[in-house]
Amino acid sequence: MAPFANPDFTPHLIPTPILPLSTDLPTVTTPRLLLRPLLPTDLASFHALRSQPEVMLNNPQGRPDASAEDSLRHLSPLLPPNNTKSFVFAVCFKETPSDLIGVGGCYNVERGYYGWPAVGYMFRREVWGQGVATEFLRGWMGLWRGLERRPATEREGMVHELSVVSLDEGREMLTAVVVEGNEGSRRVLEKCGFERFVVRLERDLRDQSKEVEVGGWGVVV
């Protein structure tokens, strides 16, 4: 549902992150992980990730990619020169920097489900339960907070009214969208300081004939 068509949305001045050139994304490490720009050579690992039914269950697509060509259509917007509005990284273990175990970040800094930039991530099922998603998100949020911003006075957007109840003027939210019942993602977000500000019944993007409860989560950055 488009924010401007929703009575739950309200105008707000939004600071806009200034992204590095798409060819100049940084490479950073956390205790176990390497966060690096995605590469065309990641297609095989990217397809393997998106081929796992458990991974794709909580993706709006709701099903694995049928082919490497399908996965390429999702990878291409995240590669230069197409990634001018995204801040998304390949995630690898430091010991195996060419073996992608996940991907995550902000897919569009100018448009999010609740009007604010939103972060999302997916990881291979083999690394679930090892704290990898939490470690990634903490590392990525450090990068996100370190980006320069254009002043909030330069851009007014429509944001969910419950996301700004206690938000000081000029401050900024980072949001995430989680289907209720996805306890793994809920715990990751809570560990990284996110709080749920709304739960809504929405049409399930994975099956348009159904509805599902969706939680909106946010953290001040």
C-alpha positions in Angstrom: 0.0 0.0 0.0 1.5 3.4 -1.0 2.2 5.6 2.0 0.6 8.7 0.4 -2.7 6.9 0.0 -2.8 5.7 3.6 -4.5 7.8 6.4 -2.1 6.3 8.9 0.8 8.3 7.3 1.8 11.9 8.2 4.2 14.4 6.6 7.7 14.5 8.2 11.0 16.0 7.4 13.4 13.2 6.7 17.2 13.3 6.7 18.5 11.5 3.6 21.7 9.4 3.7 24.3 10.2 1.1 25.4 6.9 -0.4 28.9 6.3 -1.6 29.3 5.8 -5.3 28.0 2.4 -6.3 31.6 1.3 -7.2 33.0 2.5 -3.8 31.0 0.6 -1.2 33.3 -0.3 1.7 34.4 -3.7 2.8 34.3 -4.2 6.6 34.7 -7.0 9.1 33.0 -8.0 12.3 34.4 -10.7 14.6 33.4 -13.5 12.3 32.0 -11.9 9.1 33.1 -10.0 6.1 30.6 -7.4 4.6 31.6 -6.6 1.1 30.0 -5.3 -2.1 28.0 -7.8 -4.2 29.8 -9.0 -7.4 28.5 -10.6 -10.6 30.5 -13.7 -9.6 28.2 -14.1 -6.6 25.4 -15.4 -8.8 25.9 -19.1 -8.0 25.9 -18.5 -4.2 23.1 -15.9 -4.5 21.0 -18.5 -6.4 21.8 -21.2 -3.8 20.6 -18.8 -1.1 17.4 -18.0 -2.9 16.8 -21.7 -3.7 16.3 -22.7 -0.1 12.5 -22.9 0.7 13.1 -22.0 4.4 14.9 -18.8 3.4 12.3 -17.8 0.9 9.3 -18.5 3.2 9.6 -15.1 4.8 10.4 -13.3 1.5 7.6 -11.5 -0.3 8.1 -13.9 -3.2 7.3 -16.8 -0.9 8.9 -19.5 -3.0 12.5 -20.3 -4.2 13.8 -18.9 -7.5 13.1 -21.4 -10.3 16.4 -20.8 -12.1 19.7 -18.9 -12.0 18.1 -16.5 -14.5 15.4 -15.7 -11.9 18.1 -15.0 -9.3 20.0 -12.8 -11.7 17.0 -10.5 -12.0 17.1 -10.0 -8.3 20.9 -9.6 -8.2 21.3 -7.1 -11.1 19.7 -4.2 -9.3 22.2 -4.6 -6.5 25.2 -4.4 -8.8 26.9 -1.3 -10.3 25.7 0.8 -12.1 22.2 -0.1 -11.0 22.6 0.2 -7.2 22.6 3.9 -6.8 19.8 3.9 -4.3 20.6 0.7 -2.4 23.1 0.0 0.5 23.2 -3.8 0.3 26.2 -6.1 1.1 27.2 -9.7 0.5 27.9 -11.4 3.9 30.6 -14.0 4.1 32.7 -15.7 6.8 36.1 -14.0 6.9 37.8 -17.3 6.2 35.8 -17.8 2.9 35.3 -14.3 1.4 34.1 -15.6 -1.9 31.4 -17.9 -0.4 28.3 -15.8 0.2 26.2 -17.0 3.2 23.7 -14.1 3.1 22.8 -10.7 1.9 21.4 -7.7 3.6 21.0 -3.9 3.8 18.7 -1.2 2.6 17.3 -1.9 -0.8 16.0 1.7 -1.5 17.0 4.6 0.7 14.3 6.8 -0.7 11.3 4.5 -0.3 10.4 2.2 2.6 7.3 0.4 3.7 6.6 2.9 6.5 8.2 5.9 4.7 11.6 5.5 6.3 14.5 3.5 4.9 14.1 -0.2 5.8 16.7 -2.9 6.3 16.2 -6.5 5.3 18.4 -9.6 5.2 18.4 -13.3 4.4 20.9 -16.0 5.4 21.4 -19.6 4.4 19.6 -22.0 6.7 22.9 -23.7 7.6 24.0 -20.6 9.6 20.7 -20.0 11.4 20.9 -20.0 15.2 24.5 -19.0 15.3 24.1 -15.2 15.9 25.1 -14.4 12.3 22.2 -12.2 11.5 22.6 -10.2 14.7 26.3 -9.8 14.0 25.6 -8.7 10.5 22.9 -6.2 11.5 25.1 -4.6 14.2 28.0 -4.2 11.7 25.7 -2.9 9.0 24.0 -0.4 11.3 27.5 1.0 12.2 28.0 1.7 8.5 24.6 3.2 8.1 25.0 5.5 11.0 28.3 6.6 9.6 26.9 7.9 6.3 26.6 11.6 5.8 23.1 13.0 5.6 21.4 15.7 3.6 19.6 18.0 6.1 16.0 17.0 6.9 14.8 20.4 5.7 15.6 19.4 2.1 13.1 16.5 2.0 9.6 16.0 3.3 8.1 12.5 3.1 5.1 10.6 4.3 5.9 8.3 7.3 3.7 6.1 9.5 2.3 8.3 12.3 3.2 5.8 15.0 6.8 5.8 14.0 7.2 9.5 15.0 5.2 9.6 18.3 8.4 10.2 20.4 10.8 11.1 17.6 12.6 14.4 18.0 12.6 16.8 15.0 15.4 16.1 12.6 16.0 12.6 13.9 15.7 9.6 11.7 14.2 6.1 11.9 15.5 2.9 10.4 12.7 0.4 10.0 12.1 -3.3 9.3 9.1 -5.3 8.3 8.5 -8.7 10.0 5.6 -11.1 9.5 4.2 -11.9 13.0 5.4 -15.4 14.0 8.9 -14.9 12.5 10.5 -15.2 16.0 14.1 -15.4 14.6 13.9 -12.0 13.0 12.1 -10.6 16.0 14.9 -11.6 18.3 17.5 -10.2 15.9 15.8 -6.8 15.8 15.3 -6.7 19.5 19.0 -7.4 20.1 19.9 -4.5 17.8 17.6 -2.0 19.6 14.5 -2.1 17.4 11.1 -1.8 18.9 7.8 -2.7 17.3 5.6 0.4 16.7 2.7 -1.1 14.8 1.0 -4.4 13.9 -1.3 -4.4 10.9 -3.3 -7.0 9.0 -2.0 -6.8 5.4 -2.6 -8.7 2.2 0.0 -11.5 2.1 2.4 -10.7 -0.7 3.2 -14.4 -0.9 -0.4 -15.3 -1.5 -2.7 -12.4 -2.5 -5.8 -14.4 -1.5 -4.7 -14.4 2.2 -4.0 -11.8 4.9 -1.3 -11.8 7.4 -0.3 -9.8 10.5 2.8 -7.7 9.8 4.9 -5.9 12.4 6.6 -2.6 11.8 9.8 -2.2 13.8 12.0 0.8 14.1 15.1 2.2 15.8 16.3 5.8 16.0 19.6 6.4 14.1 
